C-alpha cells in the first residue's frame, strides 16, 4: 500500500506528489556508514559488523514513516522521540517540527497519519524556577532539536534538544535503558506522560509513584491507529529512576492539564492518578513530574513495558535489563542484529557502496517488524500458548515480498508468525488481516494471510511439524477465510458468499447476511482470486483433489472483471467493477493513478471511493494475476501488444513504485519472453525511487514491503508468492550467500561477469547486465528466467548467473517462461 492511512485520512495528498524536506540526521551518520563500508571493502574481513552498514534514517523523510528508534529484531520496544505534525512513527526529519518527548513504543512504516503508539513519553527539562515552573502539557513543553545532532544505529537512538539536553536509548525485546545528559550545573527535571499518545486516543488509566523504591508504574487504555474506534487496547509501563541506587530523587508529584483550556497544575508529593476517558472530547493530559538531587550531569532510567500488567512491565525490565549498563544492552542488541543481518553475506569488496548500504538497511527493516509480543497477550488471545505477534499491518502489504524473503533465511520466525495467523483462526474464526495495537484492523484486499501461510506450507511442509505447524490446521484456517462469510467483513475474512455466487465481488449487491464497506469491488475480486490460488496450492500439497479443482477455477475469477470494451491511451481491455446483473460499471482507468488530475478523488477505504480499486488505478491493477500472467497476455492481445502496453504503463507515468499491486509488474517482461527488458526496467525502478537518504523510499515503507522488494531487486530475484518459484533478474552485487541455519544449508549466488558500471538507472552500452545463463550446482539450467526454491535454497550450493552486455543474446527465456495456471503451470508442488 502506498500509505494506508496517509492515503486515507490525508486523501487530498497524493503519495506521488510527496516532496522531501530538509533532512535532519547528523552528517556524521552517513560519514560513519561510508567509512565502515570502505574499510570492510578494503580489508575483506570475515569478522564483519553488519550493523555499521545500516542507515536507520532511510525512510524517515518523504512520508516513508520509518521508525529509527532503538530496537532488537521484532522487538516490542522501539525507543524514539515523538515529534509534532505528520509523524506516524514518532520521528520525522522535518526540522520545523518540535519534540514532544521520548517514548518506548512505536511501529515502523505503517502509514497511519494519526500515528501509532507513542505511549509513556518522557521529556527532560531544566526548570530554573523550581517544581511549579516546569512546562507540563504537550503544547508548553515541546522543543526544537539541536541542528544536525540526530544519531542512531541498530539498537541505539540519540537526539539532542536545542537547550543542550542529550537523550539516548537502547533496548531489549520488552525493555531498555534511557540515558540523559544535562548541561553542567543544571538540576534535571522530567515530565513523564500518562495520557498522551500519538493519535490522542487515551481512554483512561492510572499512575503510581513509589518514591522510596524510585519506581513509577502506569497503564491504561488507548485506541487503535488502524481499526474501529470503539476498540481499545491496554498497555503498561514501569520506570525505574534510581539507577540501582546511584541516583536520588529530589522532588516528585503528579500533574494534570489541558492544552485546549490553557491550564496545568502539579501536586508536589502526590503519588497517584486514576483517570477515566474525557467524554466531552480532547485529552485530559496527566502524568508525573520529578527531579534529582545533586545536579547530576547524567541520569539513567530503566524502562519496561507490557500489554498485560504493570507487574509484568517491571518484571520485563528486571529480567531483560537488570543491572546491565547502557553499553552492555547496546552490545547485546547489536549482536542480535548482526546475527540477523549476517544471514545474507555479500562480496563487500566489489559491491557498489550505495548497494551495500541500501541492502543492509533494507534487511534491517525487514526484521524490525512485526512486533514479537509473545507472552504479552490480551483480549481473545490472553494466555494463549502460541507465539503472538502484533502490528501485522497489513498482510496485503507483506505477502508479496516480506514473507518470501523471510522464507529464505529465517524459517523459525516465519513459522512463529504463521502459527500466530493460525491462532487468529482458532480464537476468532478467521485469520488476522491487518492487526494493529493488539486489535483487528481494516481489511484491504481480503484475507491476504492465506497467501502468507500458503507460502510457508509450500516451502516448509517437510519441516512444518518440527516447526510447530499443523498443516491440517493451517488448511482449515485457509478454508474458513475462503468459505465462511463473517457477519462483519471490514476487519476479518472476505465477503465470500456473494463472491462465490457471482464469480466476482459485485457492485451494489443486496447482501442480507453480512456487513462491510462495499467498495473496492474490482481490486477485491483480483485479490480474492489470488488468495484462492494460495488455497489451491495447499490443497494440491495435501492431495485434496476436489478442492484443487474448485480453487483452481476460483483463482481464475479475476477474468470476470476484465472488460474488453474499455479503452485508455489506445489500449483495449481493463479491469472494472461489475454489477450483480453482469453489466460493467465503468470508471476511467486513469482514476487514482499518478496521472489523475482530480486531487479530491477518494482512492482508499473511504465510503465514497467509487473507482472500484484500493489505493490504485485500473491501469495498475489490470496487471495483477501473478499466477496466470500467460492468460493476461492473451486478454491484452498477445505478446507484442502486452510488451507495448507494459512499456507505456511505465513511460506514461502510471507505475507507482510505492504501490504493492505493481511490485511484480517490472518483471512482467519475463512472461512475454523478454527478460532483458525486465533487467532494464528494474534498474530504472530502483535508481529512480530508492537511495540512501532519509527520503530514499517511494513513500511509506509499509511494514518493510518497500525494504524487501528493494532487497529482492538488488539480489536479482523476485518471488511468486504461494509457490516455490523465483524469477531471475540480474544481481546488483557480484556475489552473495544466503544462510539458512535451520536447514543447515548455504546458497552462494555468483554473478559471473559482474560489471559495476551496470548498477545505475540506465545500463550503459557495453556494460554486462543481462542474464546469459544460469547454472545450479554445476548444471546449466534450460531457462534463464526462473528457479525453484527446492533446487536452490533448500539444498544449498552454488548458483552462477552469467551476465552479458549483449541484450539481444539474453532477451529470451530459453526453454520456458515462468509458469501460469492456464498453460499447465503449478501442476504439482515439490
C-alpha positions in Angstrom: 0.0 0.0 0.0 1.3 3.4 -0.9 0.3 4.7 2.5 -2.6 3.1 4.2 -3.8 5.8 6.5 -1.8 8.6 4.9 -3.7 7.9 1.8 -7.0 7.5 3.6 -7.0 10.3 6.2 -4.9 12.7 4.1 -6.8 11.8 0.9 -6.2 15.1 -0.7 -2.4 14.5 -0.7 -1.4 12.0 -3.4 1.6 9.9 -2.5 3.1 10.6 -5.9 3.2 14.3 -5.0 5.1 13.9 -1.8 8.2 16.1 -1.6 11.1 15.8 0.7 12.0 18.4 3.3 15.5 19.1 4.6 16.9 16.1 6.2 17.9 16.4 9.8 20.3 13.5 10.9 23.8 14.4 11.8 26.1 14.4 8.7 28.4 12.2 10.8 25.9 9.3 10.3 26.5 9.0 6.6 30.2 9.6 7.0 30.4 6.8 9.6 28.5 4.3 7.3 30.5 5.2 4.2 33.8 4.8 6.1 32.7 1.4 7.5 31.8 0.2 4.0 35.0 1.4 2.6 37.0 -0.2 5.4 35.2 -3.5 5.1 35.7 -3.5 1.3 39.4 -2.8 1.8 40.1 -5.4 4.4 37.6 -8.0 3.2 37.5 -9.5 6.7 35.4 -12.5 7.7 34.6 -10.8 11.1 32.1 -8.2 9.9 29.9 -5.8 11.9 27.0 -5.6 9.6 25.2 -3.0 11.7 27.8 -0.5 10.6 26.3 -0.6 7.1 22.7 0.1 8.2 21.3 3.6 7.8 18.2 3.6 10.1 17.2 7.1 8.8 16.3 5.9 5.3 12.6 6.4 5.0 12.3 8.9 7.8 11.5 11.6 5.3 9.3 11.7 2.1 6.5 10.1 4.1 8.4 6.8 4.5 7.1 6.6 8.1 10.1 4.6 9.2 10.9 4.5 13.0 14.7 4.9 13.5 14.4 4.1 17.2 16.4 1.7 19.3 15.1 -1.9 18.9 16.1 -5.5 18.6 14.8 -7.8 15.8 11.0 -7.9 16.1 11.1 -6.1 19.4 8.0 -4.7 21.2 10.2 -1.8 22.2 11.3 0.9 19.7 12.7 3.9 21.6 12.3 7.1 19.6 11.2 10.6 20.1 7.7 11.8 19.1 7.5 14.9 17.0 4.7 17.3 16.1 3.0 17.3 12.7 2.7 14.3 10.5 4.7 11.7 12.3 3.1 8.2 12.3 6.3 6.5 13.6 7.0 9.2 16.1 10.2 10.5 14.5 10.5 12.7 11.3 13.4 14.6 9.9 11.5 17.8 9.3 13.4 20.4 11.3 10.4 22.6 11.6 8.7 20.1 13.9 9.2 20.0 17.7 10.0 17.2 20.0 7.2 16.1 22.4 9.2 13.5 24.3 11.0 10.2 24.1 8.8 7.1 24.3 9.4 3.3 24.1 6.5 2.1 21.9 6.3 2.7 18.1 5.6 0.9 14.8 7.5 1.4 11.7 6.3 2.0 8.1 2.6 1.8 8.8 1.3 4.9 7.1 -1.1 5.9 9.9 -1.5 9.6 9.6 -2.8 9.6 13.1 0.3 7.9 14.4 0.5 4.8 16.4 1.6 4.2 20.0 3.9 6.9 21.3 2.7 6.0 24.8 4.6 6.9 28.0 6.5 9.9 26.7 9.3 11.3 28.9 10.6 14.8 28.4 13.8 16.0 30.2 14.0 19.7 31.1 15.6 22.3 33.2 13.2 24.4 35.3 15.3 27.3 36.8 12.4 28.4 39.0 11.6 25.1 40.5 9.0 22.4 40.5 6.0 24.5 39.8 7.6 26.3 36.9 8.1 23.3 34.7 6.1 23.2 31.4 3.9 20.0 31.6 1.4 19.8 28.8 2.5 18.9 25.3 2.0 22.4 23.9 4.1 24.0 26.6 6.9 21.5 26.8 7.7 20.9 23.1 11.1 22.0 21.9 13.1 22.0 18.7 16.1 19.7 18.3 19.7 20.9 18.0 20.5 21.0 14.3 22.5 18.1 12.8 22.7 16.1 16.0 20.3 13.2 15.5 22.1 9.9 15.6 21.0 6.3 15.5 22.1 2.8 14.5 20.7 -0.7 15.1 19.9 -0.8 18.9 20.7 2.8 19.6 19.0 6.2 19.3 20.1 9.7 20.2 18.7 13.2 19.9 19.8 16.5 21.4 17.3 19.2 22.3 18.0 22.9 21.5 18.7 23.5 25.1 21.6 21.1 25.1 20.0 18.1 26.8 21.0 14.9 25.1 18.6 11.9 25.1 19.8 8.4 24.3 18.2 4.9 24.3 19.0 1.3 23.8 16.6 -1.7 24.1 15.8 -5.3 24.6 12.6 -7.0 23.4 10.3 -5.6 26.0 12.5 -3.1 27.9 15.5 -0.8 27.7 17.6 2.0 29.1 17.2 5.7 28.6 20.2 8.0 29.2 20.0 11.8 29.6 23.0 14.2 29.7 22.3 17.6 31.0 24.3 20.9 30.8 26.7 21.1 33.7 25.3 22.6 36.9 21.7 22.3 36.0 19.0 20.4 38.0 17.5 17.6 36.0 13.6 17.6 35.8 11.5 15.1 33.9 7.8 15.1 32.8 6.5 11.6 32.4 3.3 11.3 30.4 0.3 9.0 31.3 -2.4 10.2 28.9 -0.8 11.3 25.6 -0.1 9.1 22.7 0.4 9.9 19.1 -3.2 9.5 17.9 -4.6 11.2 21.1 -6.7 8.1 21.9 -6.4 7.9 25.7 -9.4 6.1 27.2 -8.5 6.1 30.9 -5.6 4.9 33.1 -3.7 5.1 36.3 -0.2 6.0 37.6 1.6 5.4 40.9 4.8 6.8 42.2 6.9 4.9 44.8 9.5 7.5 45.8 11.3 5.1 48.2 11.8 2.4 45.5 12.2 5.1 42.9 9.7 3.5 40.6 6.8 4.8 38.6 4.2 2.4 37.3 1.3 3.2 34.9 -1.1 1.7 32.5 -4.3 2.4 30.7 -6.5 2.0 27.6 -5.9 3.6 24.2 -7.4 3.3 20.7 -6.3 1.6 17.5 -4.4 3.5 14.9 -5.9 1.5 12.0 -9.2 -0.1 13.1 -12.6 0.6 14.6 -12.5 3.4 17.2 -14.8 1.5 19.5 -12.0 -0.9 20.3 -9.3 -0.2 23.0 -6.1 -1.9 23.9 -4.2 -1.9 27.2 -0.6 -1.1 27.8 1.6 -0.7 30.9 5.0 0.7 31.8 7.5 0.6 34.6 10.1 3.3 35.0 12.9 2.7 37.5 14.5 6.1 38.3 17.4 5.4 40.8 19.9 3.5 38.6 20.5 0.8 41.2 20.9 3.3 44.0 23.4 5.6 42.2 20.7 8.3 41.8 18.4 10.0 44.3 15.1 11.8 43.8 14.7 15.3 45.0 11.0 16.1 44.2 8.1 14.2 42.8 4.4 14.6 42.2 1.6 14.3 39.7 0.1 16.8 37.3 -2.9 17.4 35.1 -3.7 19.9 32.4 -5.5 20.7 29.2 -3.9 22.4 26.3 -7.3 23.5 24.9 -8.1 25.2 28.2 -4.5 26.5 28.7 -4.0 25.2 32.2 -1.7 22.9 34.1 -1.4 22.1 37.7 1.0 19.9 39.7 0.8 18.4 43.1 4.2 18.1 44.9 4.3 14.9 46.9 1.2 13.4 45.4 1.7 9.9 44.1 -1.4 8.6 42.5 -3.6 9.3 39.4 -6.7 7.4 38.4 -8.5 8.9 35.4 -11.2 7.9 33.1 -11.8 8.9 29.4 -12.7 12.5 28.9 -16.1 12.1 27.5 -16.6 15.7 26.3 -13.7 15.2 23.9 -10.0 16.0 23.9 -7.2 14.6 26.0 -7.1 15.5 29.7 -3.4 15.4 30.0 -1.7 13.9 33.0 1.5 12.4 34.3 4.4 12.6 36.8 7.0 15.3 37.4 10.2 14.6 39.3 13.7 15.9 39.8 17.1 14.6 41.0 19.4 15.7 43.9 22.9 16.7 43.4 22.6 18.1 39.9 23.9 15.0 38.1 25.1 15.6 34.6 23.9 12.1 33.5 20.7 10.4 34.5 19.9 6.7 33.7 16.4 5.4 33.7 15.3 1.7 33.2 12.0 1.1 31.3 9.9 -2.0 30.9 6.6 -2.3 29.0 3.9 -4.9 28.9 0.5 -5.5 27.4 -0.6 -7.5 30.4 0.1 -5.6 33.7 2.4 -3.1 35.5 3.9 -6.1 37.4 4.8 -7.7 34.2 6.3 -4.5 32.8 8.6 -4.3 35.9 9.4 -8.0 35.6 10.4 -7.5 32.0 12.8 -4.7 32.9 14.3 -6.7 35.7 14.8 -9.9 33.7 15.9 -8.3 30.4 17.9 -5.4 31.6 18.6 -6.0 35.3 21.7 -4.1 36.4 23.3 -4.1 33.0 24.9 -0.9 31.8 23.8 1.1 28.8 26.8 -0.2 26.9 26.0 -3.8 27.8 22.5 -3.6 26.5 23.6 -1.8 23.4 26.2 -4.5 22.7 23.6 -7.3 23.2 21.2 -5.5 20.8 24.0 -5.1 18.2 24.8 -8.8 18.5 21.2 -9.8 17.8 21.2 -7.5 14.8 24.4 -9.0 13.5 23.0 -12.5 13.8 20.1 -11.4 11.7 21.9 -9.3 9.1 24.7 -11.9 8.5 22.0 -14.3 7.1 22.9 -12.6 3.8 26.6 -12.0 3.2 27.8 -10.2 0.2 31.1 -9.5 -1.6 31.9 -6.3 0.2 35.0 -5.6 -1.9 33.4 -5.3 -5.3 29.8 -4.3 -4.4 29.0 -0.6 -5.0 28.8 1.2 -1.7 25.3 2.5 -2.2 24.1 -1.0 -2.9 25.7 -2.3 0.3 24.0 0.4 2.3 20.6 0.0 0.7 20.7 -3.8 1.0 21.6 -4.0 4.7 19.4 -1.1 5.6 16.5 -3.0 3.9 17.4 -6.2 5.6 17.4 -4.3 8.9 13.9 -3.0 8.4 12.8 -6.5 7.2 13.4 -7.7 10.8 12.2 -4.6 12.6 8.5 -5.6 12.5 6.1 -7.2 13.2 6.5 -6.9 17.0 7.0 -10.1 18.9 4.6 -9.8 21.8 4.6 -13.5 22.8 3.6 -13.8 26.5 2.1 -10.3 26.3 -1.3 -11.2 25.1 -4.7 -9.7 25.9 -8.3 -9.9 24.7 -9.2 -13.1 22.9 -5.5 -14.1 22.9 -5.0 -13.7 26.6 -2.9 -16.6 27.9 -2.5 -18.3 24.5 0.2 -20.9 24.5 1.1 -20.0 20.9 3.5 -17.3 19.6 1.9 -13.9 19.3 3.0 -11.0 17.0 1.4 -7.6 17.0 1.4 -4.9 14.4 0.8 -7.1 11.4 -0.5 -4.3 9.3 -1.0 -5.2 6.8 -1.0 -8.7 5.2 -1.9 -7.0 1.9 1.4 -5.3 2.0 3.6 -8.1 3.2 2.5 -11.2 1.4 4.3 -10.3 -1.8 7.9 -9.9 -0.7 8.3 -9.6 3.1 7.5 -13.2 3.9 9.1 -14.8 0.8 12.3 -13.1 1.9 11.9 -14.4 5.4 11.4 -17.9 3.9 15.0 -17.8 2.5 16.8 -17.4 5.8 14.5 -17.3 8.9 12.0 -20.2 8.8 11.8 -20.3 12.6 10.4 -16.8 12.9 8.3 -17.4 9.8 6.8 -20.4 11.4 6.1 -18.5 14.6 4.2 -15.8 12.7 2.3 -18.4 10.7 1.3 -20.1 14.0 0.2 -16.6 15.1 -2.0 -16.3 12.0 -3.5 -19.8 12.6 -4.1 -18.9 16.2 -6.2 -16.0 15.0 -8.5 -18.5 13.3 -8.5 -20.6 16.4 -9.6 -17.6 18.6 -11.7 -15.6 16.2 -12.8 -17.9 13.4 -10.7 -16.2 10.7 -7.0 -15.3 10.3 -6.0 -11.7 11.0 -5.6 -9.4 8.1 -4.4 -6.1 9.5 -3.9 -6.4 13.2 -2.7 -3.2 14.9 -2.3 -2.3 18.6 -3.5 -5.8 19.5 -6.8 -5.0 17.8 -8.4 -6.0 14.5 -7.5 -3.5 11.8 -9.2 -2.8 8.5 -9.1 -5.3 5.6 -7.8 -4.1 2.3 -7.7 -6.8 -0.3 -9.4 -9.6 1.5 -7.7 -12.4 3.5 -4.1 -12.0 2.4 -3.0 -14.1 5.3 -4.0 -17.0 3.1 -1.1 -16.3 0.8 1.4 -15.9 3.7 0.5 -19.2 5.3 0.3 -20.8 1.9 3.8 -19.7 1.1 5.1 -21.3 4.3 3.3 -24.5 3.5 4.7 -24.7 0.0 8.3 -24.0 1.1 8.5 -25.7 4.5 5.8 -28.5 4.6 8.6 -31.1 5.2 9.7 -29.2 8.3 6.2 -27.9 9.4 5.6 -30.3 12.2 9.0 -29.8 13.7 8.5 -26.0 13.4 5.2 -26.3 15.4 2.8 -26.0 12.4 -0.1 -28.5 11.8 -0.7 -28.3 8.1 -4.3 -29.6 8.5 -5.0 -26.8 10.9 -3.3 -24.3 8.5 -5.5 -25.6 5.7 -8.7 -25.4 7.8 -7.8 -21.7 8.6 -7.5 -21.0 4.9 -10.8 -22.7 4.1 -12.5 -20.6 6.8 -11.3 -17.4 5.1 -12.3 -18.7 1.7 -15.7 -20.2 2.5 -17.2 -18.7 5.7 -18.6 -15.2 5.3 -18.2 -13.3 8.6 -21.1 -11.3 9.7 -18.8 -8.2 9.5 -16.0 -8.4 7.0 -14.4 -5.0 7.4 -11.8 -6.5 9.7 -11.7 -10.2 9.2 -12.3 -12.6 6.3 -13.9 -11.9 2.9 -17.3 -11.1 1.5 -17.2 -14.7 0.4 -20.9 -15.5 -0.2 -21.5 -13.0 -3.0 -18.1 -13.7 -4.5 -18.9 -17.4 -4.8 -22.4 -16.7 -6.1 -21.4 -14.2 -8.8 -17.8 -15.2 -9.5 -16.7 -11.7 -8.7 -17.4 -9.1 -5.9 -20.4 -7.3 -7.3 -21.0 -3.6 -7.0 -24.3 -2.6 -5.3 -25.3 -6.1 -4.3 -28.0 -6.9 -1.8 -26.1 -8.7 0.9 -28.6 -9.7 3.6 -26.3 -11.7 5.9 -23.2 -9.6 6.3 -21.9 -6.1 6.7 -18.9 -4.3 5.3 -17.9 -1.3 3.3 -19.0 -2.2 -0.3 -16.2 -0.6 -2.2 -13.1 -1.8 -4.0 -15.1 -4.4 -5.9 -12.5 -4.7 -8.7 -9.4 -5.0 -6.6 -11.1 -7.3 -4.0 -12.1 -9.7 -6.8 -8.5 -9.8 -8.0 -7.1 -10.3 -4.5 -9.7 -12.9 -3.6 -8.8 -14.8 -6.8 -5.1 -14.8 -5.9 -5.9 -15.9 -2.3 -7.9 -18.7 -3.8 -4.8 -19.7 -5.8 -3.0 -19.9 -2.4 -5.7 -22.2 -1.1 -5.4 -24.3 -4.3 -1.6 -24.7 -3.8 -2.1 -26.1 -0.3 -4.9 -28.3 -1.5 -2.5 -29.7 -4.1 0.1 -30.2 -1.4 -2.4 -32.1 0.8 -3.9 -34.2 -2.1 -7.4 -32.6 -1.7 -8.3 -33.4 -5.3 -11.8 -31.9 -5.3 -10.6 -28.7 -3.6 -7.8 -28.4 -6.2 -10.4 -28.2 -9.0 -12.6 -25.8 -7.1 -9.9 -23.4 -6.1 -8.1 -23.6 -9.5 -11.4 -22.5 -11.0 -11.9 -19.7 -8.4 -8.4 -18.5 -8.9 -9.4 -17.6 -12.5 -12.3 -15.4 -11.3 -10.0 -12.4 -12.0 -11.1 -12.9 -15.6 -14.7 -12.0 -14.6 -13.8 -8.3 -14.0 -11.9 -7.9 -17.3 -13.9 -5.6 -19.6 -12.5 -5.8 -23.2 -14.6 -2.8 -24.3 -12.8 -0.2 -22.1 -10.1 1.8 -23.9 -7.4 4.0 -22.5 -4.5 5.6 -24.3 -5.3 3.4 -27.3 -5.1 0.1 -25.3 -8.2 -2.2 -25.1 -9.4 -4.1 -22.1 -9.1 -3.2 -18.4 -10.3 -4.5 -15.1 -13.6 -2.9 -14.0 -16.1 -3.3 -11.2 -19.3 -5.1 -12.2 -22.9 -5.0 -11.2 -24.9 -8.1 -10.0 -26.7 -8.3 -13.4 -23.4 -8.8 -15.1 -23.0 -5.3 -16.6 -19.8 -3.5 -16.1 -19.8 -0.2 -14.1 -17.2 1.8 -16.0 -14.6 4.1 -14.4 -11.7 5.8 -16.1 -8.6 3.5 -15.8 -6.6 6.7 -15.2 -8.6 7.4 -12.0 -6.4 7.1 -8.8 -3.3 6.8 -10.9 -0.4 9.3 -10.7 -1.9 10.8 -13.9 -5.2 11.6 -12.2 -5.7 15.3 -12.0 -8.6 15.2 -9.5 -6.8 15.7 -6.2 -10.2 15.3 -4.3 -10.9 11.8 -5.6 -11.1 9.2 -2.9 -8.9 6.1 -3.6 -8.6 4.2 -0.4 -11.0 2.9 2.3 -13.4 5.9 2.1 -17.0 5.1 1.6 -17.1 7.4 -1.4 -14.3 5.6 -3.3 -16.3 4.8 -6.4 -13.3 3.8 -8.6 -13.5 0.2 -7.7 -9.9 -0.3 -6.7 -7.9 0.1 -3.4 -5.2 2.7 -3.4 -4.7 2.1 -7.1 -6.0 2.6 -10.6 -7.3 0.1 -13.1 -4.2 0.8 -15.2 -2.2 -0.6 -12.3 -4.4 -3.4 -11.1 -5.1 -4.7 -14.6 -1.6 -6.4 -14.4 -2.5 -8.3 -11.2 -2.7 -12.0 -11.9 0.7 -13.3 -10.7 -0.4 -16.9 -11.0 -1.8 -16.6 -14.5 0.1 -13.9 -16.4 0.1 -16.0 -19.6 -3.7 -15.6 -19.9 -3.5 -12.0 -19.0 -1.2 -11.6 -22.1 -3.9 -13.2 -24.2 -6.5 -10.8 -22.8 -4.3 -7.9 -23.7 -3.8 -9.1 -27.3 -0.7 -11.2 -27.3 3.0 -10.8 -26.6 3.6 -7.8 -28.9 0.7 -5.7 -27.6 1.4 -6.8 -24.0 5.0 -5.6 -24.3 4.0 -2.3 -25.9 1.4 -1.8 -23.2 3.8 -2.6 -20.5 6.3 -0.1 -21.8 3.5 2.5 -22.0 2.5 1.8 -18.4 5.9 2.9 -17.2 6.8 5.5 -19.8 3.4 7.3 -19.4 3.7 7.5 -15.6 1.1 5.1 -14.5 3.5 2.9 -12.5 3.9 3.8 -8.8 6.9 2.1 -7.1 5.3 2.5 -3.7 2.2 0.6 -4.6 2.3 -3.2 -3.9 -0.1 -4.3 -6.6 2.5 -3.4 -9.2 5.6 -4.9 -7.4 5.8 -7.7 -9.9 5.0 -5.5 -13.0 8.6 -4.5 -13.8 9.4 -8.2 -14.2 6.3 -8.8 -16.4 8.6 -8.8 -19.5 9.7 -12.3 -18.4 6.2 -13.7 -19.2 6.4 -12.3 -22.7 9.9 -13.9 -23.2 11.8 -10.7 -22.9 13.7 -11.0 -19.7 16.4 -8.5 -20.6 13.7 -5.8 -20.8 12.9 -6.7 -17.1 16.5 -6.1 -16.2 16.4 -2.6 -17.8 13.1 -1.8 -16.1 14.2 -3.0 -12.6 17.4 -0.9 -12.8 15.2 2.1 -13.6 12.8 1.4 -10.8 15.5 1.0 -8.2 17.5 4.1 -9.0 14.6 6.3 -9.7 12.8 5.5 -6.4 15.4 4.3 -3.8 18.5 5.8 -2.4 20.4 6.1 0.9 19.0 9.5 2.0 16.2 9.9 4.6 13.9 10.5 1.6 15.2 7.3 -0.1 11.9 5.4 -0.2 9.0 6.0 -2.6 6.6 6.8 0.2 5.5 4.6 3.1 7.8 1.6 3.9 4.6 -0.4 4.5 5.9 -2.8 7.2 9.1 -3.2 5.2 7.3 -4.1 2.0 9.5 -1.4 0.3 12.5 -2.8 2.0 12.0 -6.3 0.8 11.1 -5.5 -2.8 14.3 -3.5 -3.0 16.3 -6.3 -1.4 15.0 -8.8 -4.0 15.7 -6.4 -6.8 19.3 -5.9 -5.6 19.8 -9.7 -5.2 18.4 -10.3 -8.7 15.4 -12.4 -7.7 11.6 -12.0 -7.4 9.3 -14.4 -5.6 5.9 -15.7 -6.8 4.0 -15.9 -3.5 2.5 -19.3 -2.5 4.8 -21.0 -5.0 8.4 -22.2 -4.8 9.2 -20.2 -8.0 11.6 -17.3 -8.1 12.0 -15.1 -11.2 15.7 -14.5 -12.1 17.0 -11.0 -12.7 20.4 -9.5 -12.8 22.0 -9.2 -9.3 23.5 -5.8 -8.4 26.2 -7.5 -6.3 29.0 -9.7 -7.6 28.3 -12.5 -5.1 26.1 -13.2 -2.1 25.5 -16.1 0.2 22.2 -16.8 1.9 22.5 -18.8 5.1 19.6 -20.9 6.4 20.8 -22.1 9.8 17.6 -24.2 10.4 18.1 -26.2 7.3 21.9 -26.0 7.8 22.4 -25.0 4.2 24.0 -22.0 2.5 23.4 -20.9 -1.1 26.0 -18.8 -2.9 24.9 -16.8 -5.9 27.8 -15.6 -8.1 27.3 -13.0 -10.9 29.8 -14.1 -13.5 31.0 -11.2 -15.5 29.6 -8.7 -13.0 30.1 -5.1 -14.1 29.6 -2.4 -11.5 29.0 0.1 -14.3 25.6 -1.6 -14.9 24.4 -0.7 -11.4 22.7 2.5 -12.3 19.4 3.8 -13.6 20.3 3.3 -17.3 22.7 0.5 -18.2 25.4 2.0 -20.4 26.3 0.4 -23.7 28.9 -2.3 -23.2 28.2 -2.9 -19.6 27.4 -6.5 -18.7 24.0 -6.8 -17.0 21.7 -9.2 -19.0 21.4 -12.8 -17.9 23.2 -15.1 -20.4 22.9 -18.4 -18.5 22.0 -19.8 -15.1 23.9 -22.7 -13.6 22.8 -24.5 -10.4 25.3 -26.8 -8.7 27.2 -27.3 -12.0 24.2 -27.9 -14.2 23.2 -25.3 -16.8 19.5 -24.6 -16.5 17.3 -24.8 -19.6 15.7 -21.5 -18.7 17.3 -18.3 -17.6 14.1 -16.8 -16.3 13.2 -18.8 -13.2 14.5 -21.0 -10.4 12.8 -23.2 -7.8 13.3 -23.0 -4.1 13.7 -26.7 -3.8 16.5 -26.9 -6.3 18.4 -24.0 -4.8 17.7 -22.6 -1.4 16.5 -25.8 0.2 19.6 -27.9 -0.7 22.1 -25.0 -0.9 25.2 -25.0 -3.1 26.3 -22.8 -5.9 24.3 -20.7 -8.4 26.1 -18.9 -11.2 24.3 -16.2 -13.1 26.4 -15.3 -16.1 25.7 -11.8 -17.5 26.5 -10.3 -20.8 26.4 -6.8 -22.4 24.6 -8.3 -25.5 21.0 -7.6 -24.7 19.7 -9.4 -27.9 21.5 -12.6 -26.9 19.9 -12.5 -23.5 16.4 -11.4 -24.4 14.7 -14.7 -24.3 14.0 -17.2 -21.5 15.2 -20.3 -23.3 13.2 -23.4 -22.6 10.3 -21.8 -20.6 8.9 -18.6 -19.4 7.7 -18.5 -15.8 4.7 -20.7 -15.0 1.0 -19.8 -15.3 -2.0 -21.9 -14.3 -3.7 -21.6 -17.7 -0.7 -23.1 -19.5 -0.4 -26.1 -17.2 2.0 -24.4 -14.7 2.0 -25.1 -11.0 0.6 -28.6 -11.7 2.5 -30.0 -8.8 4.2 -28.9 -5.6 7.7 -30.0 -4.6 
